[in-house]
Amino acid sequence: MEKGTHGNNENSFEALDYAGQARTLNAQIQVLQKGLKAHIRRGDSENRDLIEMKNSYKTQLLKLITSLE
């Protein structure tokens, strides 16, 4: 599969139908959630400042959410 394509037929995101775009976005959100949890666990095991880290990601995510309104 080429970079920037989705599914077996390798459509670009914009070429996907509404349901296909929704499935792709939901999957990306799930991957982001799993990645953040793994990063927080790694930060904890390396004695990083978890409060600062979480606040930084919260700020980024809140900016994203606000831009959707």
N, C-alpha and C positions, 0 to 999 in steps of 0.2 A: 504494500500500500504506500502511495506517495504521501509525503508530508502535506498536511492541510486538507486531507480528504477523509471521508467518513464512509464506513461500511464496505461491503464486498464490491459494490460497483464504483467505489472511489469517487463519490460525488463531493463537490465542495459544500461547505456548510450552507451557503446561500441556495444551492441547488436542491437541498433536502426539502421535503414537504414539512408542514407545520409540526406534525407528530414526530418526524425524524429529527427536527431541530430540538424539540422538547426532550426527546430521549437523550440526545447528545449533551445538551446542557445539564440535565439531571445527572448523567454519568460524570461529567466534569466536576460538578459540585461535590459528588460523592468522593471522587479522587482527591479533590482539594481538602475535604474533611479528613480523610485518612492520612494525607500528607501532613496536615497540621498536627494531628494527634501524634504521629510518629516523630515529628520535629520537636514537639513539646516533651515527649518522653526522652529523646536524645538530649535535649537541653537540660532536663532534670538530672539525667545521669552524668552530665558534664558540669553540673552545678552552675548553670547559666542563670541569669536574672529572668525568671519566667514571667514575672509581672510585667516587666518592660517589653518582653517578647510578645506576650499576649496582647498588651495594649497597642503595640505597633500593628499587629495583624488586625485587631478590631478596628483601628482607625482606617486602615486600607479597605476593609470590608464595608464599613459604614459609608465611606465615600462612594463605593460602588453602588450600594443600596440607595443612597440619596440621589445618585445620578439617574436612577430608574424612575424616580417620582416625577 
